[in-house]
């Protein structure tokens, strides 16, 4: 076969370059920036409440098309995700009628919603039609709960071999607890977090948000993105098995290792840190101050500020390891000094010598903070019916593929 001449080679090269330019232009938004990194991905969201919706909201923020499947209204159920009714407070719609609970709105932006009863043959067919043309399914039903409807991974991979199917349950797809329902509060207790949270006076405490659900949602989004990367290289889909208990145990980080290396289960330290001293909240003249001394140099500067230069040379306090061993002696001494001035006075003085510190803000103070305002963490989204919905921005900031806020949380379908 004769080889192509120079002109043919040049034209071929030009064609390839032009095609690549068109392809790249298609990935750009109106501002010339690249569209979200997952703008080529379609997600069928069969999940409810928080862990699953938190993961799918993250995928939606990154550009994915997310189709949320919700239960139709019936005599037995008001319809929609249960969290639509988890209030007050409730949103007021543009026409003055009561809307969805704030809880639902926190985890469901950048999604379309469809009412499909997949307990019926017609509904199952509708879901399968969506799955055929999708990349990801996320669900959080009990183990085996979707199998009777033909919507489990083994069934759906027959019609979409490249499907990434993420199952989120309390205890995972296997093991002696697999059939049990899992709830965040329960998991915080079982997974060890509550044994570390609270003080000897208060006893065990849960975290003020559903952290087991939220962290499982974050692990799910990371796992799905990793599976998408594998699929793009190999064409293979896969099943992701995520358990709230697994994620809760995994996220205990240094506290896990303190036990595994030290052999003693950590106890309740209130706001104190198990490995760093002083690193906790102290009462001031008018409130509380977080003092977060991270190294010996910072401690020496702090000691000099309060007129206790001798502490930096004292063998009991000179090093962090020594301060941890002698925390019961040092912390009351620091507490006496910090009660003498206001929180604002201490923050000004400590920031001047570069010692980490900060206030304990209420949420109204958080959203008035100049740094929070500068970073644009409060946003507003307009729904098609004219309802304005406040939302908290995704904290990820890309230089070329920005997070997008395309859709307010949808009304009940």
C-alpha positions as CSV (number, residue, x, y, z in Angstrom):
1,X,0.0,0.0,0.0
2,X,1.5,3.4,-1.0
3,X,2.2,5.8,1.9
4,X,0.3,9.0,2.1
5,X,2.2,12.0,0.7
6,X,3.2,15.1,2.7
7,X,0.0,17.0,1.8
8,X,-2.2,14.2,3.0
9,X,-0.1,13.9,6.2
10,X,-0.4,17.7,6.8
11,X,-4.1,17.7,6.2
12,X,-4.6,14.7,8.5
13,X,-2.6,16.5,11.2
14,X,-4.7,19.6,10.8
15,X,-7.9,17.6,11.0
16,X,-6.7,16.0,14.3
17,X,-5.8,19.4,15.7
18,X,-9.2,20.9,14.7
19,X,-11.0,17.9,16.2
20,X,-9.1,18.3,19.5
21,X,-10.0,22.1,19.6
22,X,-13.7,21.4,19.0
23,X,-13.5,18.7,21.8
24,X,-11.9,21.1,24.2
25,X,-14.3,24.0,23.4
26,X,-17.2,21.7,24.1
27,X,-15.8,21.2,27.6
28,X,-15.7,25.0,28.3
29,X,-18.4,27.0,30.0
30,X,-19.5,30.5,29.1
31,X,-16.6,32.1,30.9
32,X,-14.1,30.2,29.0
33,X,-13.3,28.0,32.0
34,X,-13.4,24.2,31.7
35,X,-16.7,22.7,32.8
36,X,-16.9,20.5,35.9
37,X,-14.5,17.5,35.9
38,X,-17.4,15.1,36.0
39,X,-19.6,16.9,33.4
40,X,-19.4,13.7,31.3
41,X,-20.9,11.5,34.1
42,X,-24.5,10.6,34.7
43,X,-25.6,9.3,38.2
44,X,-28.8,7.6,39.2
45,X,-29.4,8.4,42.9
46,X,-31.5,5.8,44.7
47,X,-30.3,7.0,48.1
48,X,-32.1,8.9,50.8
49,X,-31.5,10.9,54.0
50,X,-27.8,11.9,54.2
51,X,-24.8,9.7,53.5
52,X,-25.9,8.8,49.9
53,X,-27.3,12.3,49.0
54,X,-24.1,13.9,50.4
55,X,-22.1,11.8,48.0
56,X,-24.3,12.5,45.0
57,X,-24.4,16.2,45.8
58,X,-20.6,16.2,45.7
59,X,-20.7,14.5,42.3
60,X,-23.3,17.0,41.1
61,X,-21.1,19.9,42.3
62,X,-18.3,18.4,40.3
63,X,-20.4,18.6,37.2
64,X,-22.2,15.2,37.0
65,X,-25.8,14.9,35.9
66,X,-27.6,13.5,39.0
67,X,-31.1,12.0,38.7
68,X,-32.6,11.6,42.1
69,X,-35.3,8.9,42.3
70,X,-37.9,9.6,44.9
71,X,-41.0,7.7,46.2
72,X,-44.3,8.9,44.8
73,X,-46.9,10.2,47.2
74,X,-49.4,7.7,48.4
75,X,-51.9,7.0,51.2
76,X,-49.0,5.5,53.2
77,X,-46.2,7.9,52.4
78,X,-46.2,11.7,51.7
79,X,-43.7,11.1,48.9
80,X,-40.2,12.1,48.4
81,X,-37.0,11.8,50.5
82,X,-38.0,11.4,54.2
83,X,-35.8,14.4,55.0
84,X,-38.2,16.7,53.1
85,X,-40.3,16.5,56.3
86,X,-37.5,16.6,58.9
87,X,-38.3,20.0,60.3
88,X,-38.8,22.7,61.4
89,X,-37.3,24.9,60.1
90,X,-39.0,24.7,56.7
91,X,-38.3,26.7,53.6
92,X,-41.1,29.1,52.5
93,X,-41.8,28.8,48.8
94,X,-42.0,31.9,46.6
95,X,-45.8,31.7,46.7
96,X,-45.9,31.6,50.5
97,X,-46.7,27.9,50.9
98,X,-44.6,25.7,53.2
99,X,-41.7,24.0,51.5
100,X,-39.1,21.4,52.3
101,X,-37.2,21.1,55.5
102,X,-33.8,22.7,55.8
103,X,-32.3,19.2,56.3
104,X,-33.3,18.1,52.8
105,X,-31.9,21.3,51.3
106,X,-28.4,20.7,52.7
107,X,-27.7,17.7,50.6
108,X,-29.7,17.8,47.3
109,X,-28.6,20.7,45.1
110,X,-27.4,20.1,41.5
111,X,-29.9,17.2,41.1
112,X,-33.1,16.5,39.1
113,X,-35.8,14.6,40.8
114,X,-38.2,12.0,39.5
115,X,-41.0,10.2,41.2
116,X,-40.7,6.5,40.3
117,X,-42.3,3.7,42.2
118,X,-39.8,0.9,41.5
119,X,-41.9,-1.6,43.5
120,X,-43.9,-1.9,40.3
121,X,-42.9,-3.5,37.0
122,X,-43.3,-0.1,35.2
123,X,-41.1,1.7,37.8
124,X,-38.4,-0.9,37.6
125,X,-38.4,-0.6,33.8
126,X,-38.0,3.2,34.1
127,X,-35.0,2.8,36.4
128,X,-33.4,0.3,34.2
129,X,-33.8,2.6,31.2
130,X,-32.0,5.3,33.1
131,X,-29.2,2.9,34.2
132,X,-28.6,1.8,30.7
133,X,-27.4,5.3,29.8
134,X,-25.7,6.1,33.1
135,X,-22.3,5.6,34.7
136,X,-23.1,5.4,38.4
137,X,-25.8,4.2,40.7
138,X,-25.8,5.1,44.4
139,X,-28.2,3.4,46.9
140,X,-28.5,2.9,50.6
141,X,-31.2,0.2,51.0
142,X,-30.7,-2.7,53.4
143,X,-28.5,-5.5,52.1
144,X,-30.5,-7.3,49.4
145,X,-33.3,-4.8,49.5
146,X,-33.2,-4.0,45.8
147,X,-32.6,-7.5,44.6
148,X,-36.3,-8.4,44.6
149,X,-36.9,-5.5,42.2
150,X,-34.0,-6.5,39.9
151,X,-32.2,-3.3,40.8
152,X,-29.2,-4.8,42.6
153,X,-25.7,-4.7,41.1
154,X,-25.7,-8.2,39.7
155,X,-28.9,-7.5,37.8
156,X,-28.0,-4.0,36.5
157,X,-24.5,-4.9,35.4
158,X,-26.1,-7.3,32.9
159,X,-27.6,-4.3,31.0
160,X,-24.6,-2.0,31.7
161,X,-21.3,-3.9,32.2
162,X,-19.4,-0.6,32.9
163,X,-21.7,0.4,35.7
164,X,-20.3,1.7,39.0
165,X,-22.7,0.7,41.7
166,X,-22.2,2.1,45.2
167,X,-24.0,0.5,48.1
168,X,-24.1,2.4,51.5
169,X,-25.3,0.5,54.5
170,X,-24.8,0.7,58.3
171,X,-22.6,-2.4,58.5
172,X,-21.7,-3.5,55.0
173,X,-22.7,-6.2,52.6
174,X,-21.2,-9.0,54.8
175,X,-20.6,-9.9,58.4
176,X,-22.8,-10.8,61.4
177,X,-24.4,-7.3,61.5
178,X,-25.0,-7.0,57.8
179,X,-28.8,-7.2,58.1
180,X,-29.1,-4.6,60.8
181,X,-30.2,-1.0,60.0
182,X,-27.6,1.6,60.7
183,X,-28.1,5.1,62.0
184,X,-25.5,7.8,62.5
185,X,-26.1,8.2,66.3
186,X,-25.8,4.4,66.8
187,X,-22.7,4.2,64.7
188,X,-21.0,7.1,66.5
189,X,-21.5,5.0,69.7
190,X,-20.5,1.6,68.3
191,X,-17.6,3.0,66.3
192,X,-15.8,4.5,69.3
193,X,-16.3,8.2,68.5
194,X,-18.5,8.9,71.5
195,X,-16.0,7.3,73.9
196,X,-13.7,10.2,72.8
197,X,-16.2,13.0,72.7
198,X,-17.4,14.7,75.8
199,X,-15.9,15.3,79.2
200,X,-15.8,13.2,82.4
201,X,-18.5,15.5,83.7
202,X,-20.8,15.3,80.6
203,X,-20.2,11.6,79.8
204,X,-20.1,10.4,76.2
205,X,-21.4,12.8,73.6
206,X,-22.2,12.6,69.9
207,X,-20.8,15.1,67.5
208,X,-23.2,18.0,66.7
209,X,-23.7,16.9,63.1
210,X,-24.2,13.4,61.6
211,X,-20.5,12.9,61.1
212,X,-20.6,9.2,60.4
213,X,-23.1,9.8,57.5
214,X,-21.1,12.8,56.2
215,X,-17.8,11.0,56.3
216,X,-19.3,7.9,54.6
217,X,-20.6,10.2,51.9
218,X,-17.2,11.7,51.4
219,X,-15.6,8.2,51.3
220,X,-18.3,7.2,48.7
221,X,-17.5,10.2,46.5
222,X,-13.8,9.5,46.5
223,X,-14.4,5.8,45.8
224,X,-16.8,6.6,42.9
225,X,-14.3,9.0,41.3
226,X,-11.6,6.3,41.7
227,X,-13.8,3.7,40.1
228,X,-14.6,6.1,37.2
229,X,-10.9,6.5,36.6
230,X,-10.5,2.8,36.5
231,X,-13.4,2.5,34.1
232,X,-12.0,5.1,31.7
233,X,-8.8,3.0,31.5
234,X,-10.3,-0.5,31.4
235,X,-14.0,-0.2,30.6
236,X,-14.7,-2.2,33.7
237,X,-17.4,-1.2,36.2
238,X,-17.5,-2.5,39.8
239,X,-19.5,-2.7,43.0
240,X,-18.5,-0.4,45.9
241,X,-19.4,-1.7,49.4
242,X,-19.4,1.1,52.0
243,X,-20.4,0.8,55.7
244,X,-21.0,3.6,58.1
245,X,-19.3,1.5,60.9
246,X,-16.2,0.9,58.7
247,X,-15.9,4.6,57.9
248,X,-16.5,5.7,61.5
249,X,-13.7,3.4,62.7
250,X,-11.4,4.4,59.9
251,X,-11.8,8.2,60.6
252,X,-10.6,8.0,64.2
253,X,-7.0,8.5,62.8
254,X,-4.5,9.3,65.6
255,X,-6.9,8.1,68.3
256,X,-6.9,4.6,66.7
257,X,-3.1,4.6,66.6
258,X,-2.9,5.9,70.2
259,X,-4.7,2.8,71.2
260,X,-3.0,0.4,68.8
261,X,0.5,1.6,69.8
262,X,-0.1,2.6,73.4
263,X,-2.4,-0.2,74.4
264,X,-4.8,2.0,76.4
265,X,-8.2,3.1,75.0
266,X,-8.3,6.9,75.0
267,X,-10.8,8.5,77.3
268,X,-13.0,11.6,77.5
269,X,-10.8,14.7,77.4
270,X,-13.5,17.3,76.6
271,X,-12.0,19.9,74.3
272,X,-8.4,18.8,75.1
273,X,-6.1,17.1,72.6
274,X,-4.7,13.6,73.6
275,X,-1.3,14.3,72.0
276,X,-0.8,18.1,72.2
277,X,-0.8,20.5,75.2
278,X,-2.0,23.2,75.5
279,X,-4.6,22.6,72.8
280,X,-8.1,23.2,74.1
281,X,-10.7,25.8,75.0
282,X,-10.2,28.1,78.0
283,X,-12.6,30.4,79.7
284,X,-11.8,34.1,79.4
285,X,-13.3,37.2,81.0
286,X,-16.2,37.3,78.6
287,X,-16.4,33.9,76.9
288,X,-14.0,31.2,75.6
289,X,-10.7,31.1,73.7
290,X,-9.3,28.2,71.7
291,X,-5.5,28.0,72.4
292,X,-3.8,25.7,69.9
293,X,-0.1,25.5,70.7
294,X,1.4,23.2,68.1
295,X,5.1,23.2,69.0
296,X,7.6,24.2,71.6
297,X,8.5,27.5,70.0
298,X,4.9,28.6,70.2
299,X,4.7,27.6,73.8
300,X,7.8,29.6,74.7
301,X,6.3,32.7,73.0
302,X,3.0,32.1,74.8
303,X,4.8,31.7,78.2
304,X,6.7,35.0,77.6
305,X,3.5,36.8,76.7
306,X,1.8,35.9,80.0
307,X,5.0,36.6,82.0
308,X,6.0,33.0,82.7
309,X,9.2,32.7,80.8
310,X,10.3,30.1,83.4
311,X,7.8,27.6,81.9
312,X,9.9,27.4,78.7
313,X,12.9,26.2,80.8
314,X,10.9,24.0,83.2
315,X,11.5,20.3,82.6
316,X,7.9,19.6,83.2
317,X,6.7,22.0,80.5
318,X,9.7,22.6,78.1
319,X,8.6,19.9,75.5
320,X,5.2,18.9,74.3
321,X,5.8,15.3,75.6
322,X,6.5,16.7,79.0
323,X,3.4,19.0,78.8
324,X,1.2,16.0,77.9
325,X,2.5,14.1,80.9
326,X,2.0,17.1,83.2
327,X,-1.2,18.5,81.7
328,X,-3.1,18.2,85.0
329,X,-0.6,20.7,86.5
330,X,-0.2,23.1,83.6
331,X,-3.8,23.5,82.3
332,X,-5.2,25.0,85.6
333,X,-2.3,27.5,85.7
334,X,-3.0,28.6,82.1
335,X,-6.7,28.8,82.9
336,X,-6.1,31.2,85.8
337,X,-4.2,33.6,83.5
338,X,-6.6,33.5,80.6
339,X,-9.6,34.5,82.8
340,X,-8.0,37.9,83.3
341,X,-8.8,39.3,79.8
342,X,-11.5,39.2,77.2
343,X,-11.4,36.8,74.2
344,X,-10.7,39.6,71.8
345,X,-7.8,40.9,73.9
346,X,-6.2,37.5,74.0
347,X,-6.7,36.9,70.2
348,X,-5.1,40.2,69.4
349,X,-2.1,39.6,71.6
350,X,-1.6,35.9,70.6
351,X,-1.9,36.7,66.8
352,X,0.7,39.4,67.3
353,X,3.3,36.7,68.4
354,X,2.0,34.1,65.9
355,X,0.5,31.7,68.4
356,X,-2.6,29.9,66.9
357,X,-5.9,30.9,68.7
358,X,-9.5,31.7,67.9
359,X,-13.0,32.2,69.2
360,X,-15.8,29.7,69.6
361,X,-18.3,31.1,67.1
362,X,-22.1,30.6,66.9
363,X,-23.3,30.0,63.3
364,X,-24.5,33.6,63.1
365,X,-21.0,34.8,63.9
366,X,-19.5,32.2,61.4
367,X,-21.5,33.7,58.5
368,X,-20.5,37.2,59.5
369,X,-16.8,36.4,59.7
370,X,-14.8,38.4,57.1
371,X,-12.8,35.3,56.0
372,X,-16.0,33.2,55.5
373,X,-17.5,36.1,53.5
374,X,-14.3,36.5,51.4
375,X,-14.3,32.8,50.6
376,X,-17.9,32.9,49.4
377,X,-19.2,30.2,51.6
378,X,-22.7,31.5,51.6
379,X,-24.5,31.3,48.2
380,X,-28.1,31.6,47.0
381,X,-29.7,29.5,44.4
382,X,-32.9,30.3,42.5
383,X,-35.4,27.5,41.9
384,X,-37.5,27.5,38.7
385,X,-40.6,28.6,40.7
386,X,-38.8,31.8,41.9
387,X,-37.9,30.4,45.4
388,X,-34.5,31.6,46.6
389,X,-32.7,29.0,48.6
390,X,-29.5,29.7,50.7
391,X,-26.8,27.1,50.4
392,X,-23.3,26.6,51.7
393,X,-20.7,26.5,49.0
394,X,-18.6,23.4,48.2
395,X,-15.2,24.1,49.7
396,X,-13.2,22.8,46.7
397,X,-11.7,25.5,44.5
398,X,-10.3,24.4,41.1
399,X,-8.3,26.7,38.9
400,X,-9.8,25.4,35.6
401,X,-12.7,23.1,36.3
402,X,-14.7,25.0,38.9
403,X,-17.5,23.7,41.1
404,X,-20.8,24.6,39.5
405,X,-24.1,25.6,41.2
406,X,-26.5,24.8,38.3
407,X,-29.6,23.7,40.2
408,X,-31.3,24.5,43.5
409,X,-32.5,21.5,45.5
410,X,-35.6,20.3,43.5
411,X,-39.2,20.5,44.6
412,X,-40.9,17.2,45.4
413,X,-41.7,15.6,42.0
